[in-house]
Amino acid sequence: MLDALRAVSRAKEEELRSALARFGFRGPEVLKPAQALSGGEKSRLALCRLFMAGGNLLLLDEPTNHIDAPTRAALEEALIACDGAVLIVSHDRYFLDRVVSRVALLTPDGLRCWDGDYSDYRRLRQEEMAAPGTAETASREEWARERRRRRQEERDERRRAELENAVSEREAALAEAEREAALAGGDYARAAEWHERAETLRTEIDSLLTQWVGS
């Protein structure tokens, strides 16, 4: 799976592992070949590749159709964390409440837009119908600000969790490397190889901890 991501992204291995973890692939799983994955796992990997390709605009047409629950959850979290623009066509109101911050409605008079999620849109529409012509600009701006704040908090929290998982994985690998180096005994070539691996892991852990402190 790491090779599948390397084909579309120049990100470092720790970033690729973090991306795969977001879609439910952790530890030794990331080394599995794509051909060995189940149908649901292939869907999750395909979505992960899509987000790691680096595009700043995603166009999704009914993205929750025909995907399993783990893939749906991974897609929602990835969209919440996405920094680019996403245009979604969907009839799934629960999905829209989770991932969108602006709703557009096609009408005979053109396109109308509302800040907020699907529930915000329904609330505003009801208020408009109850009081035709009443300006709701202040309410919309307040909801939009609150929505953006919640989204940023969710992104920050997920990023910290990803960094914590990555640190835990590397700490476990570091303990193994140190153990193997100690077992190498007089095999200096093998001992040197494990010491080098341990030093690389320490550097990665330091980098991840620095990112975690700044997140």
N, C-alpha and C positions, 0 to 999 in steps of 0.2 A: 504493500500500500504506500510506503514511503516513496518508492520509485514512481508510482502513479502520480503523486503530488509533485515530485521533482520535475516531471515532464511539463508541468504548467506553472511552476513557481521557482524562484531563485531564493526563497526564504531559507534560513538556517534550519538544521534538523530539529532544534528545540521548538521552533515555531511550527514546523510541520507536525511534530508530535502533539503539540498543543491543539492544533486545528483538528487532528484526528481524534483527540480525546473529546473535543466538543461534540463530535458525532458518534461517540460511544466506543471508539477503538483505543485501547490502552495497553501498555506493557508489550509483551511479545506479539500481540495481535497485529501491531503495525508492520511487522515483517512478513505477514502472510501475503502470498501472491493474490492479485485481484481475481484470478480464475478460480480460486478456492473459496470465494465468498458466496454466501447465500444471496437470494434475490433481494431481500431487504437490505443486507449489508452492501450490496453493489449500489443500491439506490443512495444509501448514505454516503458512500465513497464518491459517487458522481456529484452529489451536492457539495461535498467538501472540496472537490476539484473545482467546481464552479466558483466557490467563494475564494479559493486560493489563486485563481487565475488573474486576479488584480483588476478586474473591470470596475468602473465607477458607476455603472448603471445596469441594473438587473430588470428584465422584463419577465414576469411570471404569470402564466395563464392557468388558473385553477391548480395551484401547486400542491394542494392537499389531497387531490383525487388519487386514489389507488396507491397510497403509501401507508405503511404500518405505523403504529403508535410511536415506537422509538425514533423512526425517521421523521415523523411529524414534529416531535419534541425537539430533535436536533435542528430541524429547519427553522422552527420558531426562534430558538436561541441564537442561531447564526444570523438571522435577519435582525434581531434586536441588537446584536453586536456589530452589525454591518455599518461602516462609515459612509458608504456610497448611497446613491438614490435607488429606490426600488419601486417599480410600478407593478402593482398586482391587480389582476382581475380575479375575483373570487366571490362565491356565494356563501362561503363559510364565515358566518358572523363572529364565531368564537375565535377563529384564527385571526380575523381582522382586528378584533379587540386586543389581541396580544401583540401584533406587530406593526400596525400602521399609526401614523400621526397626522394623516390628512386624508379625507374622503372626497372623491369626485363623483358627481352624478351627471349623467348625460340626460339632458332635457330637450324638448322641441325648440327651446330658446337658446340652446348652447350648453356649455359646460359650467356647472356650479361646484364650488369647492368649500369644504368646511374643515377647520383645524380640529384635530382630535381623532379618536378612534371611532369605530362603528356605533358604539353606545352614545358617544358624544353627538355624533351626527343625528341619530334618532331623537335625542333630547332636543337639539336645536330645531329640528324640523317640526316637532310637536309644538314648541314655543312659537315658531313662526306661524303655524296654522291657527294657534289660539289667539295670537295677536298680530295679524297681518300688518306689514309695514314697520314693525318695531325693530329698531336697530339692536343687534346682539353683538356688536363689535367688541365691547369690553369683555363680555363673557367668553367669547371665542379666544381672545388673546390670553385671558387668564387660564383657560383650559389648555391652550397650546403651550404656554410656559410650564404649567404643571406636568404636562405630558412629556415635554423635552427633559425636564428635571428627572422624572421617574426613569426615562429611558437611559439617561446618563448614569444614574445610580445602578441600574441593572447591568449596564456595560462594565462599569468599574468593578462591581461585585463579581461578575463572571470572570473578568480578567484576573482578579486576585485569586479566585478559585483555581483557574487554569495554571497560574504560576505556582501555587502551593502544590498542586498535583505533580507538576514538572519537577519541582524541587524534591519531592518525596521519591519519585522514580529515580532521580539521579543519586540521591543519598543511598538508596538501596543498591544501585549499581556500583557506587563508590565502595560500599562495605564489601561487596563481592570482589571487586578489583583488589582491594587491600588484602583480603583473605587469600586470593589466588597468588598474589605477590609473595606473601609469607610462606605459602606452601611450595613455592618454586624452589626453595632451598638453594642448592649450588647451580641450578640451571639459570645462569645469569641472563641469557638472552630472553628466556621466558619471564624472569623477574622484571627485567627492564621494560618488556612489553606491557606488563600489568601496571608497573609504576607510571608509565607514560599515560596509560588509560586512566589511572586514578587522577593524575594531574589535570588531564583534559576535563574530567568530571568536576573537579574542584573549581576550575575556571568557569564552567557552565553554571554551577551552583551559585558562585559569587555574582555572576551576571544576572541570574534569575532573581536573586535576593535583592539586588540593586533595583531591578524593575519593580519588584513587589513593594519596596519601600516608597518608590515614586508613584505608585498607582493610586 
